[in-house]
Amino acid sequence: MSKKTFSSIWDAIEDSPEQAENMKLRSKLMMALKQHIELAALSQSQAARIFGVTQPRVSDMVRGKIDLFGLDALVNMAAAAGLHVEMRIRQAA
């Protein structure tokens, strides 16, 4: 029995490469937003006002509830926070 290796946990647990790519992008955005909150020493309420969402929404994001967030929402939150989101596209390995 050969052991299969994955470059990302998302590659291992998602049903398709498309779903894995989506989850990778969402998780990176969520981590960047969480880091922004920490570096700026924002409360969740302050972050919510900046991001244009509710405090419970920020709480869900900080706690990693990735299934509650789409890419659009996360990009909008990042832009509202003054973060610049770039996307790079390259051929798959």
C-alpha positions as CSV (number, residue, x, y, z in Angstrom):
1,M,0.0,0.0,0.0
2,S,1.5,3.3,-1.1
3,K,1.2,6.4,1.0
4,K,-0.3,9.4,-0.8
5,T,1.1,12.8,0.1
6,F,-0.7,16.2,-0.3
7,S,0.7,19.7,-0.5
8,S,-2.1,21.0,1.6
9,I,-4.6,19.7,4.1
10,W,-7.3,21.1,1.9
11,D,-6.1,18.8,-0.9
12,A,-6.4,15.9,1.4
13,I,-9.9,16.6,2.8
14,E,-11.8,18.3,0.0
15,D,-13.7,16.3,-2.7
16,S,-12.2,18.1,-5.7
17,P,-9.2,20.3,-6.6
18,E,-11.6,23.2,-7.2
19,Q,-13.0,23.0,-3.7
20,A,-9.5,22.6,-2.3
21,E,-8.3,25.8,-4.1
22,N,-11.3,27.7,-2.8
23,M,-10.7,26.6,0.8
24,K,-7.0,27.6,0.5
25,L,-7.9,31.1,-0.6
26,R,-10.5,31.5,2.1
27,S,-8.2,30.2,4.8
28,K,-5.4,32.6,3.7
29,L,-7.8,35.6,3.8
30,M,-9.1,34.6,7.2
31,M,-5.6,34.3,8.6
32,A,-4.7,37.7,7.2
33,L,-7.8,39.3,8.7
34,K,-7.1,37.7,12.1
35,Q,-3.5,38.9,12.0
36,H,-4.7,42.4,11.0
37,I,-7.0,42.5,14.1
38,E,-4.1,41.3,16.3
39,L,-1.5,43.7,14.9
40,A,-3.8,46.7,15.1
41,A,-4.9,45.6,18.6
42,L,-8.6,45.9,17.6
43,S,-11.5,44.6,19.6
44,Q,-13.9,42.5,17.7
45,S,-16.4,45.3,17.9
46,Q,-13.9,47.7,16.4
47,A,-12.9,45.2,13.7
48,A,-16.6,44.7,12.9
49,R,-17.1,48.5,12.3
50,I,-14.0,48.6,10.1
51,F,-14.9,45.5,8.1
52,G,-18.6,46.5,7.8
53,V,-19.9,43.4,9.5
54,T,-21.4,42.5,12.9
55,Q,-19.3,41.6,15.9
56,P,-20.6,38.0,15.9
57,R,-19.4,37.7,12.3
58,V,-15.9,38.8,13.3
59,S,-16.1,36.2,16.2
60,D,-17.0,33.5,13.7
61,M,-14.1,34.5,11.5
62,V,-11.6,34.7,14.3
63,R,-12.7,31.3,15.5
64,G,-12.0,29.8,12.1
65,K,-15.6,29.0,11.0
66,I,-14.5,28.9,7.4
67,D,-17.7,27.3,6.2
68,L,-19.6,30.5,7.1
69,F,-17.6,32.7,4.7
70,G,-17.3,33.0,1.0
71,L,-14.5,34.5,-1.0
72,D,-16.5,37.6,-1.8
73,A,-17.2,38.4,1.8
74,L,-13.6,37.9,2.9
75,V,-12.2,40.0,0.1
76,N,-14.7,42.8,1.0
77,M,-13.7,42.6,4.6
78,A,-10.0,42.8,3.7
79,A,-10.5,45.8,1.4
80,A,-12.5,47.6,4.1
81,A,-9.6,47.0,6.5
82,G,-7.2,48.7,4.0
83,L,-5.6,45.4,3.0
84,H,-4.6,44.8,-0.6
85,V,-5.6,41.4,-2.0
86,E,-3.6,40.0,-4.9
87,M,-4.3,36.9,-6.8
88,R,-1.6,34.9,-8.7
89,I,-2.6,32.3,-11.2
90,R,-0.1,29.7,-12.4
91,Q,-0.2,26.2,-13.9
92,A,-0.9,23.4,-11.5
93,A,2.0,21.1,-10.7
